[in-house]
Amino acid sequence: MKAVKVRNPASLDSLDVVEMDEPRDPAAGEIKVKLHASSLNFHDYAVVAGMIPTDDGRIPLSDGAGEVIAVGDGVEDFAVGDRVISTFFPHWVDGDSPLGSFEGTPGDGIDGFAREMVTKPTSAFTHAPESLDFVEAATLPCAGVTAWRALMEDGKMQPGQTVLIEGTGGVSLFALLFAKAAGAKVIATSSSDEKLETVRKLGADHTINYKSNEKWGEEAYDWSGGGVDHVVEVGGPGTLNQAISAIRAGGHIHLIGILTGMSGEVQTAALMRKMGRLQGLTVGSHAMQRRMIAAIDANGLKPQISDRFALGNLADAFRHEEDGGHLGKIAIEI
């Protein structure tokens, strides 16, 4: 079968398309899956670009969607022909969050889904949404679950509330999708007027070009009539203080990204004055993923796919992600 491996020192130029043996038949508690699609996340880019150390020869990509082609003894939850998607944390089934570790995360601590077939324990998958094709379903395990957890699980978002999303990447646009489906209002930011026009067509109620208005947090606060209820914070230290400016008293900032760096100065006094809640989170559990899938099927929600690349062109897909011209998810067709 065809696969892609990253060689150390890791870089986009070190991604090799290789031929390797088809995976073994599944043992007890395992399933064998023919993969049809994956998608790119910033976490994947950090691995292949050498920002996150990984073993030489690692198969990247945390997201995968495919069809079950064999089941091992004792498997009752899956049958041959079932459509499945991967789980970001295979061992986090439900309950409280484990300590954030990527030792078991596909494409980081273990081999991921940049390949044509895989044999893994059943905990590595859930059933895919019935309403989505393989490419659409492959955008969900990391970005979709992250947005769902932030707003619906941790944030307990309510109809009529206001959500501020930063940028037009995968997590932000999933947050837009879930927020509008739940009856919330959405403010979106971007440095591109063209992207903001597209986001308005996707349902955003108000948009702000953060290059034109560096105090975009204040504009969001004013437009929402006293502060937003939720901020999906993808920038990290470079945007966090604007997020604090944007929230209402008791507002919730969901810290899910560090695109502007690993650390920085935070206006702690302003956060205290607003009695705001700042919560870091990383993806979610199997149970959260299943609830998200039920909501997607019930509401007919469709992810925003920006571009599609073949598996053999994975390096080009990452270069496109690096350039920042995409809007939504970059899909990989296998």
Secondary structure, 3 states (H helix, E strand, C coil): CEEEEECCCCCHHHEEEEECCCCCCCCCCEEEEEEEEEECCHHHHHHHCCCCCCCCCECCCCCCEEEEEEECCCCCCCCCCCEEEECCCCCCCCCCCCCCCCCCCECCCECCCCECEEEEEHHHEEECCCCCCHHHHCCHHHHHHHHHHHHHHHCCCCCCCEEEEECCCHHHHHHHHHHHHCCCEEEEEECCHHHHHHHHHCCCCEEEECCCCCCHHHHHHHHCCCCEEEEEECCCCCCHHHHHHHEEEEEEEEECCCCCCCCCCCCHHHHHHCCCEEEECCCCCHHHHHHHHHHHHHHCCCCCEEEEEEHHHHHHHHHHHHHCCCCCEEEEEC
